[in-house]
Each structure stands twice: as structure tokens, then as C-alpha cells.
Amino acid sequence: MDQPRIAMDHSIEIALPARVRLGEGPNWDAAAGVLLWVDILGNEVHAYDPATGADTVRHTAQHVGAARPRAGGGLVVNLRDGVGLYDPDGAFRWLAEHPVPGCRGNDAAVGPDGAFWAGTMRYDEAPGGGRLRRVRPDGGTTTVLDDVTVSNGIAWSPDGRLMYYVDTPTRRIDVFDFDPEEGATRRRAFVTVPGQPDGLTTDADGRVWVALWGGGRVLCYTPGGGLDRTVEVPAAQTTACAFGGPDLRDLYVTTATVGAPKDDPHGGSLFVVPGAGQGLPSPAFAA
């Protein structure tokens, strides 16, 4: 169903009024001209078309932490029990199964190396219960981090030489050196965040944008770690952000109703900040 945007103030709008449980993982699918995003606990992959306001939904058999486009069509998804593939005709198959009782997939992204970097977490958020895995297009899998609590946002610098990463309870954004062959090395703190960092994205100027879980805002940091901008979001549970639109200039923000106050009328909606910056194109997964 087509939905009109609802203006909130001079900087942010409701792109899609919704009440999803745990909206997450926005990502622009350039080939399809839609913004992919998920409702993790609703077992849903959404495709929002800003040209028409239409939002189409694909239901998954398991909780889905992230969905990214595949080259030639279809999706790669980070599910409860591993990483799976949807073909353009909707057929599903596993690429890399690694079920762990009490765990599920969370945020994920396709890196400059062509791999799918997929994080996990325990449902009870027990410390050290999650992982960050690097899943190649042939299904080969390497565990990159094995002592993660809530594996969350992951993104790369414009030149692909740095990888930014969030394990939410650390209250930090960390940065790694990145090489397509060697992967992520030399982890260190990029910035300590005043709150609980969740999903993040980078832009063409090398800035890092991060949503704060429970914070109702998105923070933007310069490449040197200085706070550059704060975007106030009229929903308490901000979860992730990404640039989208044909020119990648609009910042989309997902939110949740889980854990939100009962008087939070816009929780679970998809928001947009038109003309917030210049995003970076995301590679499609080549499996």
C-alpha cells in the first residue's frame, strides 16, 4: 500500500508509518531502486520504494537479522541458524548453517572483499555469546570474533581500508585495518558513544553515522572521531541508519516498538532525513 511521507520538523520525516517490533538493517538496493530493511522478530524482509511509498514484505521462516541484495537478483539473509540465499524466484537454500541454541543472527553487511560479514547474539544477551563471521560467496566461513555480546553495526571507509564495528554493550565504535585478503586486523577504539550504539553507516566524506538504541537519535562522527551532527528521531528505540534514494543522499533510520514507552506513537516506523549527506554504494553479494 502506498504511504505518504509525514513531516515531523525541518530535518526528519516519517517515510513509512509502521509498528514493527524490531526494525533493523536498512540498505539501499540500487538495482531494484528500493530500501531493504527487516523486522527481526516479525520474520520480515521489507522493500520500501520511496518513489511510490509502497512497502512490500517477504516472510522468512526464522528471525532475520539482515538482508542484502545479491548480484543478479535475490537476497542473502542472516537468519537464526545461519546465512541463507533467496533466488529471484523466491526459492530458498542455506549457504552456511551454524545453528547455536539460544542464538540468532543480527546485523550484517557485504564488505569490499565480497564476503558477507554476519554477526550473532544470544537472545538473553549473555556476555560473549555472539560471534562475527566472514562468509564467502562459496559458503566458506571464518570466525573473526568469538567473544561478542551483541554484534551490531558494520561498515567500511570510502577507500575500503578501515572497517567500523559495534558490539553494543561496549558503548564504543571500534575500527579495524582492512585488507581484502587478510580481512580485519588491529582492532582499536574509534569513539566512545554516550549511550548504546546500534547499527551504523559511513558516507563519502568518511563520516560514521550511528543509531543509539534507547537514545532516540543518530550521531555523526568525523573520520577523526569528533561529533559532527546529532539527528533527533521522534522514536525512542532507534536501531540503524543507511543512505538511500537514487543519489544516495537521504538518510533512512529504522526504529522498534520493543522496549519503547507505551506513549511512543512513532516507534517501529521508518524515518528519513532528506539530503543528509552523500552515501556510499553497497556491493551486492555474488553468491
Backbone hydrogen bonds in HBPLUS format (Angstrom, degrees):
<---DONOR---> <-ACCEPTOR-->    atom                        ^
c    i                          cat <-CA-CA->   ^        H-A-AA   ^      H-
h    n   atom  resd res      DA  || num        DHA   H-A  angle D-A-AA Bond
n    s   type  num  typ     dist DA aas  dist angle  dist       angle   num
A0003-GLN N   A0053-GLY O   3.21 MM  50  4.79 139.2  2.39  95.3 105.2     1
A0006-ILE N   A0014-ILE O   2.87 MM   8  4.89 157.3  1.92 137.4 144.9     2
A0014-ILE N   A0006-ILE O   2.70 MM   8  4.89 168.7  1.71 150.3 151.7     3
A0008-MET N   A0012-ILE O   3.15 MM   4  5.89 156.9  2.21 148.6 150.4     4
A0013-GLU N   A0272-VAL O   2.86 MM 259  5.34 155.1  1.92 153.2 161.7     5
A0272-VAL N   A0013-GLU O   2.88 MM 259  5.34 153.7  1.95 149.5 153.6     6
A0015-ALA N   A0270-LEU O   2.82 MM 255  5.60 129.3  2.08 133.9 149.3     7
A0016-LEU N   A0270-LEU O   3.06 MM 254  5.05 163.6  2.09 144.1 144.4     8
A0270-LEU N   A0016-LEU O   3.05 MM 254  5.05 168.8  2.06 147.1 149.5     9
A0257-THR N   A0021-ARG O   3.08 MM 236  4.95 145.4  2.21 113.9 124.3    10
A0258-VAL N   A0021-ARG O   3.10 MM 237  5.49 161.7  2.13 153.3 148.0    11
A0040-ILE N   A0022-LEU O   2.98 MM  18  5.49 148.9  2.08 150.4 140.5    12
A0023-GLY N   A0255-THR O   3.16 MM 232  5.21 133.6  2.38 132.5 136.1    13
A0024-GLU N   A0038-VAL O   2.80 MM  14  5.27 142.4  1.95 150.3 155.5    14
A0038-VAL N   A0024-GLU O   2.94 MM  14  5.27 172.4  1.95 146.9 149.3    15
A0027-ASN N   A0036-LEU O   2.84 MM   9  5.19 133.8  2.05 149.0 156.7    16
A0036-LEU N   A0027-ASN O   2.80 MM   9  5.19 157.8  1.84 165.0 157.7    17
A0029-ASP N   A0034-VAL O   2.86 MM   5  5.44 170.6  1.87 174.8 177.8    18
A0033-GLY N   A0029-ASP O   2.81 MM   4  5.76 130.6  2.06 147.2 162.6    19
A0034-VAL N   A0029-ASP O   3.33 MM   5  5.44 148.1  2.44 140.2 143.9    20
A0035-LEU N   A0048-TYR O   2.79 MM  13  4.98 164.2  1.82 144.8 148.3    21
A0048-TYR N   A0035-LEU O   2.85 MM  13  4.98 166.3  1.87 143.8 142.9    22
A0037-TRP N   A0046-HIS O   3.02 MM   9  5.17 152.2  2.10 136.8 139.8    23
A0046-HIS N   A0037-TRP O   2.63 MM   9  5.17 165.0  1.65 167.9 170.7    24
A0039-ASP N   A0044-GLU O   2.95 MM   5  5.13 158.9  1.99 139.8 144.5    25
A0042-GLY N   A0039-ASP O   3.14 MM   3  5.12 134.2  2.36  98.2 111.3    26
A0044-GLU N   A0039-ASP O   3.28 MM   5  5.13 169.6  2.30 142.1 144.2    27
A0043-ASN N   A0040-ILE O   3.35 MM   3  5.59 165.6  2.38 106.3 109.8    28
A0060-THR N   A0043-ASN O   2.88 MM  17  5.11 164.4  1.91 133.7 138.0    29
A0045-VAL N   A0058-ARG O   2.80 MM  13  5.07 161.3  1.83 152.5 158.9    30
A0058-ARG N   A0045-VAL O   2.80 MM  13  5.07 162.0  1.84 149.4 155.7    31
A0047-ALA N   A0056-THR O   2.84 MM   9  5.23 144.4  1.97 150.9 158.2    32
A0056-THR N   A0047-ALA O   3.03 MM   9  5.23 159.1  2.07 141.1 139.2    33
A0049-ASP N   A0054-ALA O   2.83 MM   5  5.37 170.1  1.84 167.8 171.1    34
A0052-THR N   A0049-ASP O   3.23 MM   3  5.73 141.0  2.39 111.6 120.1    35
A0053-GLY N   A0049-ASP O   2.69 MM   4  5.45 148.5  1.79 161.0 172.2    36
A0065-GLY N   A0078-ASN O   2.70 MM  13  5.32 154.7  1.76 178.1 172.2    37
A0078-ASN N   A0066-ALA O   2.95 MM  12  5.24 159.9  1.99 146.0 150.1    38
A0068-ARG N   A0076-VAL O   2.91 MM   8  5.37 160.1  1.95 155.5 162.2    39
A0076-VAL N   A0068-ARG O   2.87 MM   8  5.37 157.7  1.92 156.3 163.4    40
A0285-PHE N   A0069-PRO O   2.97 MM 216  6.34 166.9  1.99 146.9 146.0    41
A0070-ARG N   A0074-GLY O   3.03 MM   4  5.35 150.4  2.12 132.3 128.4    42
A0073-GLY N   A0070-ARG O   3.03 MM   3  5.29 156.4  2.09 131.8 129.8    43
A0071-ALA N   A0285-PHE O   2.78 MM 214  5.70 159.1  1.82 138.8 142.6    44
A0075-LEU N   A0086-TYR O   2.92 MM  11  4.97 142.1  2.07 126.7 138.7    45
A0086-TYR N   A0075-LEU O   2.80 MM  11  4.97 167.0  1.82 147.9 151.2    46
A0077-VAL N   A0084-GLY O   2.92 MM   7  5.33 164.2  1.95 148.4 152.4    47
A0084-GLY N   A0077-VAL O   2.98 MM   7  5.33 157.0  2.03 148.0 154.9    48
A0079-LEU N   A0082-GLY O   2.80 MM   3  5.28 150.2  1.89 164.4 164.4    49
A0105-GLY N   A0079-LEU O   3.14 MM  26  5.07 124.9  2.46 103.5 117.9    50
A0098-HIS N   A0081-ASP O   2.89 MM  17  5.62 160.7  1.93 138.0 144.2    51
A0083-VAL N   A0096-ALA O   2.90 MM  13  5.18 154.7  1.96 149.0 148.9    52
A0095-LEU N   A0083-VAL O   2.92 MM  12  5.68 163.2  1.95 143.3 147.0    53
A0096-ALA N   A0083-VAL O   3.04 MM  13  5.18 165.8  2.06 148.7 149.0    54
A0085-LEU N   A0093-ARG O   2.78 MM   8  5.45 167.3  1.80 169.0 173.5    55
A0093-ARG N   A0085-LEU O   3.02 MM   8  5.45 147.8  2.13 150.0 158.4    56
A0087-ASP N   A0091-ALA O   2.79 MM   4  5.24 163.5  1.82 155.2 160.9    57
A0090-GLY N   A0087-ASP O   2.85 MM   3  5.22 163.0  1.88 120.5 124.1    58
A0103-CYS N   A0100-VAL O   2.98 MM   3  5.52 149.9  2.08 150.6 147.4    59
A0123-TYR N   A0102-GLY O   2.84 MM  21  5.84 163.5  1.86 159.2 160.6    60
A0104-ARG N   A0121-MET O   2.94 MM  17  5.77 153.8  2.01 163.2 171.2    61
A0121-MET N   A0104-ARG O   3.04 MM  17  5.77 147.4  2.15 158.6 168.6    62
A0106-ASN N   A0119-GLY O   2.79 MM  13  5.36 163.5  1.82 141.4 138.7    63
A0119-GLY N   A0107-ASP O   3.06 MM  12  5.70 161.6  2.10 160.2 166.1    64
A0109-ALA N   A0117-TRP O   3.01 MM   8  5.33 146.5  2.13 133.8 144.0    65
A0117-TRP N   A0109-ALA O   2.76 MM   8  5.33 162.8  1.79 170.6 165.2    66
A0111-GLY N   A0115-ALA O   2.93 MM   4  5.63 158.5  1.98 159.5 166.0    67
A0114-GLY N   A0111-GLY O   2.94 MM   3  5.38 163.9  1.97 118.4 121.5    68
A0116-PHE N   A0135-VAL O   2.80 MM  19  5.02 172.8  1.81 148.8 149.0    69
A0135-VAL N   A0116-PHE O   2.88 MM  19  5.02 172.0  1.88 141.3 143.7    70
A0118-ALA N   A0133-ARG O   2.83 MM  15  5.26 146.3  1.94 151.2 158.6    71
A0133-ARG N   A0118-ALA O   2.88 MM  15  5.26 173.2  1.89 146.2 148.3    72
A0120-THR N   A0131-ARG O   2.81 MM  11  5.18 143.5  1.95 156.4 157.8    73
A0125-GLU N   A0122-ARG O   2.99 MM   3  4.80 156.9  2.04 100.4 107.2    74
A0129-GLY N   A0126-ALA O   3.18 MM   3  5.62 152.9  2.26 141.1 137.7    75
A0130-GLY N   A0148-VAL O   2.52 MM  18  4.58 156.1  1.58 162.0 153.2    76
A0148-VAL N   A0130-GLY O   3.34 MM  18  4.58 162.4  2.37 125.8 120.6    77
A0132-LEU N   A0145-LEU O   2.96 MM  13  5.02 152.4  2.03 144.1 144.9    78
A0144-VAL N   A0132-LEU O   2.78 MM  12  5.53 149.2  1.88 152.3 162.7    79
A0145-LEU N   A0132-LEU O   3.24 MM  13  5.02 160.5  2.28 134.2 138.4    80
A0134-ARG N   A0142-THR O   2.79 MM   8  5.18 164.6  1.81 156.8 162.1    81
A0142-THR N   A0134-ARG O   3.00 MM   8  5.18 152.5  2.07 137.5 146.3    82
A0136-ARG N   A0140-GLY O   2.83 MM   4  5.27 168.9  1.84 164.2 164.4    83
A0139-GLY N   A0136-ARG O   2.84 MM   3  5.24 163.0  1.87 121.0 125.2    84
A0168-THR N   A0150-VAL O   3.18 MM  18  5.57 142.6  2.33 153.1 145.1    85
A0152-ASN N   A0166-VAL O   2.82 MM  14  5.12 154.8  1.88 170.5 162.2    86
A0153-GLY N   A0198-ASP O   3.34 MM  45  5.86 148.9  2.44 115.1 120.0    87
A0166-VAL N   A0153-GLY O   2.97 MM  13  5.18 135.8  2.17 154.4 154.5    88
A0155-ALA N   A0164-TYR O   3.11 MM   9  5.28 152.8  2.18 136.6 142.2    89
A0164-TYR N   A0155-ALA O   2.70 MM   9  5.28 166.6  1.71 161.3 165.7    90
A0157-SER N   A0162-LEU O   2.99 MM   5  5.25 154.0  2.06 140.0 144.4    91
A0160-GLY N   A0157-SER O   2.89 MM   3  5.06 157.2  1.94 111.6 119.1    92
A0178-PHE N   A0161-ARG O   2.82 MM  17  4.78 149.0  1.92 132.4 127.5    93
A0163-MET N   A0176-PHE O   3.00 MM  13  5.07 158.4  2.04 137.3 142.8    94
A0176-PHE N   A0163-MET O   2.80 MM  13  5.07 150.0  1.88 144.2 154.4    95
A0165-TYR N   A0174-ASP O   2.90 MM   9  5.20 154.6  1.97 143.4 146.3    96
A0174-ASP N   A0165-TYR O   2.82 MM   9  5.20 168.0  1.84 165.9 162.6    97
A0170-THR N   A0167-ASP O   2.95 MM   3  5.91 158.5  2.00 139.5 145.1    98
A0171-ARG N   A0168-THR O   2.94 MM   3  5.63 161.5  1.98 125.9 131.6    99
A0193-VAL N   A0171-ARG O   2.83 MM  22  5.46 162.4  1.86 142.1 148.0   100
A0173-ILE N   A0191-VAL O   2.91 MM  18  5.44 158.4  1.95 161.0 167.5   101
A0190-PHE N   A0173-ILE O   2.78 MM  17  5.50 156.1  1.84 147.9 152.9   102
A0191-VAL N   A0173-ILE O   3.18 MM  18  5.44 154.2  2.25 144.8 149.9   103
A0175-VAL N   A0188-ARG O   2.85 MM  13  5.65 164.0  1.87 167.3 172.6   104
A0188-ARG N   A0175-VAL O   3.07 MM  13  5.65 144.6  2.20 148.6 159.4   105
A0177-ASP N   A0185-THR O   2.79 MM   8  5.20 154.2  1.86 160.2 161.2   106
A0185-THR N   A0177-ASP O   2.88 MM   8  5.20 161.1  1.91 147.4 153.4   107
A0179-ASP N   A0183-GLY O   2.96 MM   4  4.99 151.9  2.04 131.7 140.8   108
A0183-GLY N   A0179-ASP O   2.60 MM   4  4.99 149.5  1.68 150.5 154.5   109
A0195-GLY N   A0193-VAL O   2.86 MM   2  5.57 133.6  2.08 107.8  93.5   110
A0213-TRP N   A0196-GLN O   2.81 MM  17  5.35 145.6  1.93 174.4 164.7   111
A0198-ASP N   A0211-ALA O   2.82 MM  13  5.43 145.8  1.94 171.7 169.1   112
A0199-GLY N   A0239-THR O   2.74 MM  40  5.82 163.4  1.76 158.6 155.9   113
A0211-ALA N   A0199-GLY O   2.97 MM  12  5.70 169.0  1.99 172.5 175.8   114
A0201-THR N   A0209-TRP O   2.86 MM   8  5.27 148.4  1.96 147.3 156.9   115
A0209-TRP N   A0201-THR O   2.80 MM   8  5.27 170.0  1.81 160.3 163.5   116
A0203-ASP N   A0207-ARG O   3.09 MM   4  5.51 140.9  2.24 144.0 150.8   117
A0206-GLY N   A0203-ASP O   2.93 MM   3  5.37 160.4  1.97 118.3 121.5   118
A0204-ALA N   A0278-GLN O   2.74 MM  74  5.60 172.2  1.74 171.3 170.6   119
A0208-VAL N   A0221-TYR O   2.86 MM  13  5.10 155.3  1.92 143.4 151.6   120
A0221-TYR N   A0208-VAL O   2.74 MM  13  5.10 165.1  1.76 147.6 151.9   121
A0210-VAL N   A0219-LEU O   2.83 MM   9  5.37 159.7  1.87 155.5 162.3   122
A0219-LEU N   A0210-VAL O   2.86 MM   9  5.37 158.9  1.91 158.3 156.4   123
A0212-LEU N   A0217-ARG O   3.10 MM   5  5.95 160.5  2.14 176.9 170.8   124
A0215-GLY N   A0212-LEU O   2.96 MM   3  4.86 160.6  2.00 119.6 120.3   125
A0216-GLY N   A0236-ALA O   3.00 MM  20  4.23 127.3  2.29 140.7 131.9   126
A0233-VAL N   A0216-GLY O   2.87 MM  17  5.11 172.0  1.87 137.0 135.6   127
A0218-VAL N   A0231-VAL O   2.86 MM  13  5.01 151.5  1.94 140.2 149.7   128
A0231-VAL N   A0218-VAL O   2.79 MM  13  5.01 170.5  1.80 157.2 160.3   129
A0220-CYS N   A0229-ARG O   2.84 MM   9  4.99 154.2  1.90 159.5 156.6   130
A0228-ASP N   A0220-CYS O   2.66 MM   8  5.41 165.2  1.68 156.8 160.6   131
A0229-ARG N   A0220-CYS O   3.28 MM   9  4.99 151.6  2.37 132.2 133.4   132
A0222-THR N   A0226-GLY O   2.77 MM   4  5.20 158.9  1.81 151.0 157.2   133
A0225-GLY N   A0222-THR O   2.90 MM   3  5.20 165.6  1.92 115.5 120.1   134
A0235-ALA N   A0233-VAL O   2.76 MM   2  5.50 142.5  1.90  97.2  90.8   135
A0256-ALA N   A0237-GLN O   3.01 MM  19  5.33 133.4  2.23 136.9 150.6   136
A0239-THR N   A0254-THR O   2.97 MM  15  5.60 172.6  1.97 146.3 144.3   137
A0254-THR N   A0240-ALA O   3.02 MM  14  5.44 155.0  2.08 139.1 147.1   138
A0242-ALA N   A0252-TYR O   2.98 MM  10  5.35 145.5  2.10 143.3 151.8   139
A0252-TYR N   A0242-ALA O   2.73 MM  10  5.35 171.7  1.73 163.3 160.7   140
A0244-GLY N   A0250-ASP O   2.76 MM   6  5.36 153.7  1.83 152.4 161.5   141
A0250-ASP N   A0244-GLY O   3.26 MM   6  5.36 159.1  2.30 161.0 154.7   142
A0248-LEU N   A0245-GLY O   2.94 MM   3  4.91 160.3  1.98 109.7 116.1   143
A0279-GLY N   A0248-LEU O   2.64 MM  31  4.96 170.3  1.65 166.5 166.2   144
A0276-ALA N   A0249-ARG O   2.91 MM  27  6.07 114.7  2.35 155.5 172.2   145
A0277-GLY N   A0249-ARG O   3.46 MM  28  5.17 166.3  2.48 135.2 137.3   146
A0251-LEU N   A0273-VAL O   3.06 MM  22  5.00 160.2  2.10 139.5 135.6   147
A0273-VAL N   A0251-LEU O   2.73 MM  22  5.00 150.2  1.81 141.2 151.7   148
A0253-VAL N   A0271-PHE O   2.94 MM  18  4.99 158.0  1.99 127.3 131.4   149
A0271-PHE N   A0253-VAL O   2.89 MM  18  4.99 175.8  1.89 155.5 155.5   150
A0260-ALA N   A0257-THR O   3.05 MM   3  5.12 167.4  2.07 122.8 123.9   151
A0264-ASP N   A0261-PRO O   3.08 MM   3  5.34 146.9  2.19 119.6 117.5   152
A0269-SER N   A0266-HIS O   3.15 MM   3  5.75 148.8  2.25 142.6 142.1   153
